[in-house]
Amino acid sequence: MMDFLISPAMAAAESASSGPAIMDFAFPIVLLVLFYFMLIRPQSKRAKEHRSMQESLAKGDEIVTDGGLMGKIISVGDNAMTVQLADNLEVKVRRESINSVLPKGTLKQL
């Protein structure tokens, strides 16, 4: 059965040389290193920056939520905060749902 898939002469010739075996081992290692530097590392840096932004939120900051709502923080709690969306409209949002912080005065310009 094996004679049908691999000829005996090719199998003997490949087992004698050790050059291609090193290249076969190095290729997946190089791919893993590239995968780390191109995907994992930048994503972890972005997540760290986003986490530090969420921890630094304070009363008076103008924010944008993940849903696209823009408002001003009225009060800050451990897990949630009250955001004023309009003059008579305040909502509670979770700290994790804050997407970005706007520069001061942005809401007045809109």
C-alpha positions in Angstrom: 0.0 0.0 0.0 2.8 2.5 0.9 4.5 1.7 -2.4 1.5 3.1 -4.2 1.6 6.5 -2.3 5.4 7.0 -1.9 8.0 5.3 -4.0 10.7 3.5 -2.0 13.5 5.4 -3.6 12.1 8.8 -2.7 11.4 7.7 0.9 15.0 6.5 1.4 16.4 9.6 -0.2 14.4 12.0 2.1 15.2 10.1 5.3 19.0 10.3 4.7 19.1 14.2 4.4 18.5 16.4 7.4 18.3 19.8 5.6 14.6 19.9 4.7 13.6 18.7 8.2 15.1 21.9 9.8 13.3 24.1 7.3 10.0 22.2 8.0 10.5 23.0 11.7 11.5 26.6 11.2 8.6 27.7 9.0 5.9 27.3 11.6 8.1 29.1 14.2 8.5 32.1 11.8 4.8 32.1 11.1 4.0 32.2 14.9 6.5 35.1 15.4 4.9 37.1 12.5 1.4 36.3 13.9 2.5 37.7 17.3 4.0 40.9 16.0 1.3 41.7 13.4 -1.9 40.7 15.3 -1.6 39.9 19.0 0.8 42.6 20.2 -1.0 45.6 18.5 -4.4 44.3 19.8 -3.2 44.0 23.3 -1.7 47.6 23.2 -5.1 48.9 21.9 -6.9 47.0 24.7 -4.5 48.4 27.3 -5.0 52.0 26.1 -8.8 51.6 26.1 -8.8 50.1 29.6 -6.7 53.1 30.9 -9.1 55.5 29.2 -12.1 53.9 30.9 -10.4 54.0 34.3 -9.5 57.7 33.9 -13.1 58.9 33.2 -14.3 61.7 35.5 -17.2 64.0 36.0 -17.6 66.5 33.3 -16.0 64.5 30.5 -17.8 64.4 27.2 -18.0 60.8 25.9 -19.3 58.6 23.1 -20.8 55.2 23.9 -20.5 52.1 21.8 -24.1 52.7 20.6 -23.2 56.2 19.3 -24.8 58.2 22.1 -22.9 61.4 23.0 -23.2 63.0 26.3 -21.6 64.5 29.4 -20.8 62.5 32.5 -22.8 63.7 35.5 -21.7 61.2 38.1 -19.3 58.3 38.2 -19.7 55.0 40.1 -17.7 51.8 40.3 -19.4 50.0 37.4 -21.8 52.6 36.0 -22.1 56.3 35.4 -24.8 58.8 34.8 -24.6 60.5 31.4 -26.6 63.6 30.4 -27.7 63.3 26.8 -29.9 66.4 26.7 -31.2 69.0 29.1 -33.8 66.8 30.8 -32.5 63.4 29.8 -30.0 61.4 31.9 -29.2 57.7 31.5 -27.0 55.2 33.3 -24.4 53.4 31.3 -21.8 50.8 32.1 -18.2 51.9 32.2 -17.3 49.3 29.6 -19.7 50.8 27.1 -17.7 54.0 26.8 -16.0 54.1 23.4 -14.1 57.3 23.4 -13.7 60.7 25.2 -14.4 63.8 23.2 -12.5 67.1 23.5 -14.1 69.7 25.8 -16.8 71.7 24.1 -17.5 69.3 21.3 -21.2 68.8 22.3 -21.9 72.5 22.2 -20.6 72.7 18.6 -22.9 69.9 17.4 
